[in-house]
Amino acid sequence: MKKRYYKVVSTVTDGARVWDVVIYSHYESIEEAQAGIDRFASHGYNILKTWIE
């Protein structure tokens, strides 16, 4: 059986530019993906939106 992995993508800005960033693409659970988002945000990135695929 194929294992399901989750990818987290965020749209970030530095005030002048806006771009999408793949935070990580190999999370094994939604909870793990959410923790990854929290870690990414704790580094001070200006996140406009985030989603899990």
C-alpha positions in Angstrom: 0.0 0.0 0.0 1.3 3.4 -0.9 1.9 5.8 2.0 0.2 9.2 1.9 2.4 12.2 2.5 1.3 15.8 3.0 3.0 18.9 1.5 2.8 22.3 3.2 2.9 25.5 1.0 2.9 29.0 2.3 2.6 32.4 0.6 5.1 34.8 2.2 6.0 38.4 1.7 8.9 40.7 2.5 6.7 43.8 2.0 7.8 44.3 -1.6 7.5 40.8 -3.1 5.1 37.9 -2.6 6.0 34.3 -3.3 5.0 30.7 -2.6 7.3 28.5 -0.6 7.1 24.7 -0.1 7.9 24.3 3.6 8.2 20.5 3.4 6.6 17.8 1.3 7.0 14.6 3.2 4.9 15.0 6.4 3.2 11.7 7.4 0.2 13.2 9.2 -1.8 16.4 9.3 -0.7 17.0 12.9 3.0 16.8 11.8 2.3 19.2 8.9 0.6 21.7 11.4 3.7 21.5 13.7 5.9 22.2 10.7 3.8 25.3 9.9 4.2 26.5 13.5 8.0 26.0 13.4 8.2 27.9 10.0 6.2 30.8 11.4 8.3 30.9 14.6 11.3 32.0 12.4 9.6 35.4 11.8 8.4 34.9 8.2 5.5 37.2 7.2 3.0 34.5 6.1 0.0 35.6 4.2 -1.6 32.1 3.9 -0.7 28.5 4.3 -2.3 25.3 3.0 -1.7 21.5 3.2 -1.9 19.4 0.1 
